[in-house]
Amino acid sequence: MRPKYALVLACLALLCAQAHASTGYVVRRVSSCDYFLVETPRGFAVLELYGGHDPDTDDKIVGAFENYGMKTVFDETSDEEIRVWVEDYGLSKTRGLELLLDKCE
């Protein structure tokens, strides 16, 4: 009985983690700056690179970047993990670009 219970819990945890994952595309990178702009289904997010792969414009990013804090996301284009800080999310494109440029000055 217990192994089945553990398996069910593991499956539920996996489904919950996937439910919070979003897909987005890098739309703006500023050279020599750790911040980049990602377009998501719910607006734009400004992410700060903390480690791992350095994404390029048009890379497909998957992860929980539609809430604040430190996250590990996945760059499907390069098949690499990225450690990021979500600076802000749910932004208009104009506000996302403004915040990105403020951070990269």
Stockholm file with secondary structure:
# STOCKHOLM 1.0

chainA/1-105         MRPKYALVLACLALLCAQAHASTGYVVRRVSSCDYFLVETPRGFAVLELYGGHDPDTDDKIVGAFENYGMKTVFDETSDEEIRVWVEDYGLSKTRGLELLLDKCE
#=GR chainA/1-105 SS CHHHHHHHHHHHHHHHHHHTCEEEEEEEECTTCSEEEEEETTEEEEEEEEEECCCCTTCEEEESCSSSEEEEEEETTTTEEEEEEEEEEEECHHHHHHHHHHHTC
#=GC SS_cons         CHHHHHHHHHHHHHHHHHHTCEEEEEEEECTTCSEEEEEETTEEEEEEEEEECCCCTTCEEEESCSSSEEEEEEETTTTEEEEEEEEEEEECHHHHHHHHHHHTC
//
